[in-house]
């Protein structure tokens, strides 16, 4: 079985920019489809933040 590889994680800053762009494009009102996209982006942002914090802790140690 081939090894499982994960997709590269975007930085929290990159994901946050996409979230901001979504809000700007929609004028602050999200359709059901856009709310789903927003939920995925927020989850990705939180994952990226956790990864960045872990890296910072490891580097500080």
N, C-alpha and C positions, 0 to 999 in steps of 0.2 A: 504494500500500500504506500503511495507517495506521501511525503510529509505534508502536513497541513500548514499552509502559509497564510498569514493574515494580510489584508490590504494595508498599505501604508496609511497611517493615521494623519489626517490633516491637523494643523495647529488649531488651537482654540481661537486664535485671532482670525484665521482664514474662515472658519465656520461662522464666527460671529459676524464677519463681513457679509456672508451669504444671508444670514438671518436679517441683518439690517437692510440688505437689498430687497429681500422679500417684503418686509414691512413698507419700504419706500414705494415699491412697485404697486402694492395693493392699496396704498393710502390708509393703511392701518386697519383694513377690513379684510379678513381672510375667508375665502370660500371653504367648503368642507375639504376639498382636495388640498388647498393651501394649508389648512390646519394640520392635515396629515403630514405634509412636507415640513411644516414648522416643528411638529413633534419629533420627527426624525432628526432634524437639525439640532434641536435642543439636546436630544440624547447624545448625538455625536459630539456636540460641544462639551457636555459634561464628561464624556469619556476622554476627550482630548485634555480637558483641565486636569482630570485625575492622573493621566499619563504624564503631563508636564510637571505636576506636583511631585509625583514619584521620582522622576528624573532629577528634580531639584534636590530632593532629600538625599538621594544616592550621591549626587555630586558634592553635597555639603558634608557628607560623612567622611 
